[in-house]
Amino acid sequence: MLYNNTYFDASRQTLGSRKYIGTANIPFDSIASSERDIIRAAARNAHSNFEMMHNIDISITDNSIGSGLKLNVISSNKDFNKEVEEKWAEFTTDYIDFYKEMNIADIQRTLLLQRMVDGGQFIKFTRRTNPQYPFSIQLVEVDNLDTTTKYIDNGFIADGLVFDKKGRVQGYNFKKYKNPLWEDTYSSYFFNIKFVKKEDIIFFKRNDSSRSSQRRELSEYTQVINTIRYFKSFQDSTVESASARAKLIYAIESEGMGGYNLDSDGKKYEYLNGVYTRYLKQGEKLHVVDPTVAGTRYEEFHKNNLRQLAIGRGVSYELAMRDASSANFSSIRASIIQDHKLFDYNQMNITNNFLKKIYYKFIREMALSGRFSTVSADEYILNQNEYHRHQWIAPARSWVDPYKDVKALIEKYKLGVITLSDIAKSEGKDIADIIEERAKENEMMKKAGLIQEEIK
């Protein structure tokens, strides 16, 4: 089976069902807590085993993250900018991951995928893997939170979050599992509780919830869990009906029973074309149930469900299914514009809630420990805002109609509503790098006696 029934039987009362009518004034996490794990399990199963949902996740990730958002340092100290970018590239390629398995691009993609499927992911600052750099990071799945609820002296603990008396998150309680080879195997506890302060960990999730009381994550599959189940049920019925049509065997009416094999009920049968065929007795009739009923209008149902899945995930049908055969140019363009808004949000989300936090910690600890040769610790302290200036450049996006899109950019530039830097960033590049490369090209052409034709 494609799905474990336990996931769906337990989640039929979803967060949008009648079960939750009248709970508008109850804190969100009090409502979602009982079903969060069930929905997450169903989402993981769907992502791994339902190719359509996996395709949607990968399409969103490819368009939002691609090969990763790139750092561009833009302080007034050009030597500092170059040194930081070089050290950052080495750090994020070889040493940022505690397990030395992923680089910064891999981590960005993993974070977005786990945000969509699980609802969120923790990034814990841990001990460094190279003495040249101040820290490494470790990805921790939300399953590792200890969800015990209790009151403490200065606040309370709920769903793994430790709150102060005013309801502000102070940190998180995680399960630290014991190794059964080292611990008492007769103990009823297989883990200890480890408290991690908020400043030592990043909780990466969506922050645009419709409920301000939401503190924990929730899978972005929530809106489509039931649709997936209905789709799977209808698809199974259709496959079974097709299989029945292929295997259907008609019985034979015949007079006389002599000379044939008889079963335990005294009924005649023989082996024909690889299957056992039974003969009917006189007076018996065969009534065949039409197996085509479940297969009627399958294509229409299939397409409508795919559209519902795309809507539930906030993307266009064309992006989700990579099928634009039934759409005209205007519809495709409108769909792409809406999809780009989702990609923009994902890029903003990963920039503000992961990349910037990692980068500021990297710059601060590297500068204060004297690991930069282009700026002293004292100078950094006095001009932190200047040395923190940077931007993240997203991968270039493909155009629907390159000629018209380029003309539109030129007109916008002439009107003064965008800059050359904006155009360069839309191509996934830094304007300073482009100018430097063009200057080199012009110099080479002059030496070769060539004149570059000006582009108008």
TORZATOR-238791 format. One record per residue (C-alpha): y, x, z. Coordinates in steps of 0.2 Angstrom, whole numbers, plus 2048, in hexadecimal, padded with zeros to 3 digits. Example, Ala and Ser with C-alpha at 12.3 -4.5 7.8 and 13.67 -1.06 7.14 Angstrom:
REM residues 2
7EA83E827/7FB844824/
END
This chain:
REM residues 456
800800800/8128057FD/81880080D/8117FF81F/8127ED824/8167F1835/8277F7830/82B7E6827/8237DA833/82D7E1841/83D7E1837/83D7D0831/84B7CB83D/8587D7836/8697DA83D/8707CD831/8647BF836/8667B0841/85F7B9850/8707C1852/87B7B2850/8867B185F/8867C3863/8977C785C/89E7CD86C/88F7D7871/8917EA86E/8897EF85E/87D7FC865/8767EF871/8717E4862/86B7F2857/8617FD863/8517F3863/8507F3850/85880484B/84880E84C/83E800842/84B800834/84B813834/838814832/839807824/84781081B/83E82181C/82E819815/838810807/841821803/83182A802/82681D7F9/8318127EF/83781B7E0/8468107DD/84E8137EE/84A8257ED/8538267DC/86281D7E3/8638297F2/8628387E6/86E8317DA/87B82F7E8/8788407EF/8798497DD/88A8407DA/8918427EB/88B8547F0/88385C7E0/88286E7E3/88D86D7F3/89F86C7F7/8A787D7F5/8B4885801/8C588B7FA/8D0894807/8E2892803/8EC89B811/8FB8A680C/8F18B5810/8E78B8800/8DD8C7807/8D88BB815/8D38AE809/8C88B9800/8BF8C080F/8BC8AF817/8B48A8807/8A98B8805/8A38B7817/8A18A4816/8978A5807/88B8B280F/88A8A881F/887897817/87A89E80B/86F8A9817/8738A6829/87A89482C/86988C82E/86089183F/84F891836/85689A826/84F88D81A/85F884814/87088980D/88087F80F/87D8757FF/86B871805/87286B816/88086180E/873857803/867855812/87584E81D/87A841810/86883C80D/86483B81F/874831822/86E824815/85C82381B/85D82682E/86F821830/874832837/86F84483C/874850849/87A862846/87886D855/88187E857/87488B85C/87289D85E/8768A8850/86A8AF844/8758BE83F/8808C884B/88E8C883E/8908B6840/8948AC850/88789D84E/87A894844/877881843/867877846/86486683E/85D85984B/857848846/85C83984F/84A835855/84C843861/85983986C/85283487D/85782187D/85581E88F/863814896/8698178A8/8798188B2/87F8298B9/88D82E8C5/89B8318B8/8958248AB/88581E8A2/878823896/873817887/86981A878/86A82D87B/87D82D87C/88583388C/895829890/8A282C89D/8A981D8A7/8B6819899/8A881888C/8AC828883/89D83287D/89B843886/88B84987F/87984587A/868845883/85A84C878/84884D87A/84285F87C/82F85E879/823868883/81587287B/80486A881/7FD87C881/80988288E/80C872898/8018688A3/7F785D897/7F584F8A5/80784D8A7/80E83C8A1/81E84489A/81D84E88A/82F852889/83E857894/850851892/85D85D88B/86F85888C/87A85F87E/88D85E880/897855872/8A086586D/89086E86A/88986285E/88F85784F/88984584D/88A84383A/88A830835/89482382C/8A481F836/8A981082D/89F803837/8A57F1838/8A37F184B/8AE7FD855/8A07FD863/894806858/89081785E/87F81A857/87981C845/87180E83B/86781182B/87180C81B/861804815/8647F5821/86A7EA814/85C7EC808/84C7EC813/8487DA810/84C7DC7FD/8407EA7FC/8327E0805/8357D17F9/8357DC7EA/8257E57F0/81C7D47F3/8207CD7E2/81B7DD7D9/80B7DE7E2/8077CC7DD/80C7D07CB/8007DF7CB/7F27D57D3/7F47C77C6/7F47D47B8/7E47DC7BF/7DC7CB7C1/7DF7C77AE/7D77D87A9/7C87D57B4/7C57C27B2/7B37BE7AD/7AD7AD7A7/79C7A67AD/7907A07A0/78778F79F/77678F799/76678479A/75678C7A1/7547997AF/7457A37AA/7457B57A5/7557BA7AE/75A7C37BE/75C7B77CD/7677BB7DC/7647B57EE/76A7A47EB/75F7A27DC/76D7A37CF/76B7AC7BF/7757BC7BA/7757CB7AF/77F7DB7AC/78B7DA79D/7987E6797/7987EF7A8/79A7E07B3/78E7D37BB/78F7C27B2/7897B37BB/7817A37B2/7857927B8/7787857BB/7787747B2/7877697B8/7917787BF/7A277B7B8/7AE78A7B9/7C07877BE/7CB7977BA/7DB7987C4/7E979E7B8/7EE7B07BE/7FE7B17B4/8087A67C0/80D7B57CB/8127BF7BC/81E7B37B4/8307B87B3/82C7C97BA/8397D27B0/8477C67B6/8427C77C8/8407DA7C7/8527DD7C0/85A7D17CC/8527DA7DB/8577EB7D4/8697E47D4/8677DE7E6/8617EF7EB/8707F87E2/87C7EC7EA/8747EE7FB/8768017F9/8888007F3/8858077E1/8858007D0/8757FA7C8/8788077BA/8798167C6/86A80F7D1/85E80C7C2/8668197B5/86680A7A9/87580679F/86C7FD791/8737EB796/8857F179A/8947F378E/8A080278F/8AD7F879A/8A07F37A7/8998057A8/8AA80C7AB/8AE7FF7B8/89D8037C1/8A18157C1/8B28137C8/8AA8097D7/89C8167D9/8A98247D9/8B181C7E9/8A081D7F2/89F8307EC/8B08337F2/8AC82B803/89C836805/8A6846801/8B384180E/8A683D81A/89D84D819/8AD857818/8B5850827/8A684E832/89C85E82E/8A486B822/8B586C82B/8AE86C83C/8A287A837/8B088482E/8BC88383C/8B0889849/8AB89783D/8BD89D83A/8C289B84C/8B38A5853/8B38B2846/8C68B5848/8C68B685B/8B78C285B/8C08CE84F/8B48CB841/8C18CA834/8CA8DA82D/8D88D0825/8DF8C8835/8DF8CC847/8DA8C0855/8EC8C085C/8F38BC84A/8E68AE848/8EB8A6859/8FD8A6854/8FA89F843/8EB894844/8F1886839/8F589282B/8E489B82C/8DB88A82D/8E288581C/8D4881810/8CD874804/8BC86E7FF/8B886D7EC/8AB8607E7/8A08627D7/8A785C7C7/8A484B7C1/89E8477B0/8AA83C7A5/8A582C79D/8B082F78E/8B684178F/8C3840781/8CC831789/8CA83879B/8D2849796/8E084078E/8E383579D/8E48457A8/8F084D79C/8FB83D79D/8FA83D7B0/8FF84F7B1/90E84C7A6/91483E7B1/9128497C0/90683E7CA/8F984C7CA/8F985F7CA/8EF86D7C1/8E786F7D2/8E185D7D2/8DA85F7C0/8D186F7C5/8C98677D4/8C38597CA/8BA8667C0/8B386D7D0/8BE87D7CE/8CC8867D7/8DC8877CD/8DF8997D4/8CE89E7CC/8D38967BC/8E489F7BB/8DC8AF7BF/8CE8AD7B2/8DB8A87A5/8E68B77A8/8D78C27A6/8D38B9795/8E48BA78F/8E58CD793/8D48D078A/8DB8C677B/8EB8D077A/8E18E177A/8D68DA76C/8E58D5762/8E18C3763/8ED8B5767/8E78A6771/8EC895769/8F688A775/8ED87A77A/8F886B777/
END
